[in-house]
């Protein structure tokens, strides 16, 4: 019989860690006492891609929240009673969250252009798809070089400016006007860690910027304000927000992964 208060989160990347960290408070609001949250990760290191500065913070937050981990093991079976691990452990679980990773829209694969290893259309800094004349792409279907070794990632941090430049350049192309090249010269991550707070890092090596309650304010500002268009309903405000601009690091730097 599955345990009604147990939730397992499999293959936890960015989103999986956020889900696990939020679950205790979510289940408490639902009236579930003493919930059990278990992260199952094939990697022997939780948050292996998050950087040396970030991993201890993530571990501290999850420990404080009472989230358990099973590292270096895989799920070999899921049924109505729970999950079975490669270690032989069986975890009766009422809820199983499977984090399968990110993938571009199937539409990208139908275009016949040039692709990166994730199946995203390769675009130049004007958002023009390589090998496809007069086709522009942005967001999770497109990959644009940021600073040589790094390309845009699937997040609002890059999707928002990519959309602005793609929209502008489509119209410029139609009317024979100069195109504008996108320039995003920073990279940050802000990881939500539930009631504990959040984690804010800067750079591709993810150096710790802030954590706890201070980082939580940044995360909430991103999720509740920055990712939305202006809510005034005024066309002038909406068009101004959609205008392409050179992306210098703002006071609140956007990155969402949930």
Phi, psi and omega in degrees: 000130181292145178282119186293344182254008182254131176236129175251142179239115185263144176054061189278102168272217180303309183293319181298320178295318178297317179299312181298320182290330181276337186301316182305313180292322180297314181290326177297320178294333178276002177086016180267118180274144176051054178293151179243119181245127183232123174269131178243117187228124177299335179284144176285353181237121178287133182068038187301330183267002187273351178099155184296325180289324188279325188302315179298326179293317178299315179299317179298316182297312182294323178296317178297323180281353179081018179279128178272162176228149169231104187255151179072021179228157180243157171277123180257343180201142173230130175218192185293348182258347181146213184233150174245135183258161179296341176283351183098347180292138175247125181247104174298127186213133179279330183231129177239124178251119182251118181262102190269357182092183185251150178212145178288164176302142176304340179301325182300319183294338183275356187278331178078025179266211176259142188232157171267186183292346178263000182087014178272146176293131175283129179233155175274187184289352175264002182073020176276129179290130182290131180083003181230093182302134175066022174247128178243144180220151181208168176076213187288348179271355188233150177233122182235136178296134180262306183216034180100275182284343185249138174249165176303148177250166182281089180201163179295334180305322180257327183298322182295306177295326178300318179296321179298312183290323178298314180299316179298314186287332174301311180293321178297321179295319181296325185255013175067031180258161180297142177272156178252135180269134178286139178224103175249110189253028178209163175212129178224163170228142175229108185260123178285132180236042173060218183295340180291328183136230181201174180232129183237119179236160180234149177082164180290341175268001172056065174283140183295126176258310177199165179208172179076218186296322182297316179291331179296322178300317178299314181299317180292325176297319178297307187288331186258344184230302193293329184280356180257150172291165178306138184261013179287338183081003182270130181299323181296321179292319181293316179294324178295320179291334181273355183290134179290136178221158173293129189269088169276157183298119180277174179297320174247114190262124191279132166200123177233145182227008179255000000 
